[in-house]
Amino acid sequence: SSHYAVFGHPVAHSLSPQIHATFARQAGIDLRYEAIDATLDTFFDALEAFAAAGGQGANVTLPLKESAFALSATTTERARRAGAVNTLARMGDQWHGDNTDGPGLVRDLTERRGLDLRQRRTLMIGAGGAARGIAPSLLDAGIGELYIVNRTPERADALVDTLGQPGRVHARYLADLPALGDFGLLINATSAARGGQLPRLPMSLLGPRSAAVDLSYGEAAIPFLAWARAAGALEAVDGLGMLVEQAAESFALWHGVRPQTDAVYEDLHARHA
Ligand code: ATR
């Protein structure tokens, strides 16, 4: 049977093993997919051991995506634009790195939620790994102007520079938010809720046609999405659909079959929303 894994820290509660097992059953593929806890210090050795034991592919989650990018011998253009890898495929004796997070988010928003992203004026809070992973895909999907704010403003500036579209992508300070008007798409790409507190956001960011998205799911997504509903957002979307869609994209890369995601999503949604 073929051998896959997700690496991260913490990783014990990752839904990826369950998602990939379901996809494999659907596709009739005999697959072993495990969760392997690895820190920045242990990741390289753990991945080598995994490859030596016949590991053919891996997903990579926090806080290892930048490391996975650095150790990939070859990468896709979308991984290079994100500077991060969430999907590794063994090619000979090397790792090939891709990033399916952004495509997964866009597919969830456009196909599952039926949102038209084109020309949506967009605000992204956060400029860390998660933000870097999705920004290029959002731009490719045709959003309008993209504003990026971050607690540490230098990181927002750096991300804006990396994205390389100065007329379209702008860094702003958190203190500027009340003056920015409203946005068709507001994305919380911070890890703030995992630490319990959210930056204070003015309700003027959202209007009656706005969609608000938190890249996390379950308990971590509750504070931001509750705030977004209170602020009048039309849609308040958590990251569970993105998780399923990025997994489907990785599965397709590894196995050449694109899984059907609706049943898996509905099942997880019933248990983790
Ligand atoms: P991830 O891969 O989840 O993006 P990360 O690269 O550590 O993880 O980035 C975390 C993001 O959440 C950053 O944008 C971070 O802001 P800083 O760059 O200022 O650290 C943001 N973040 C985390 N905790 C936060 C908090 N309590 N308030 C505001 N922003 C926070």
Boltz pocket constraint, residues with backbone or C-beta under 6 A from the ligand:
constraints:
  - pocket:
      binder: B
      contacts: [[A, 62], [A, 125], [A, 126], [A, 127], [A, 128], [A, 129], [A, 130], [A, 131], [A, 150], [A, 151], [A, 152], [A, 153], [A, 155], [A, 189], [A, 190], [A, 191], [A, 192], [A, 193], [A, 195], [A, 197], [A, 198], [A, 199]]
      max_distance: 6.0
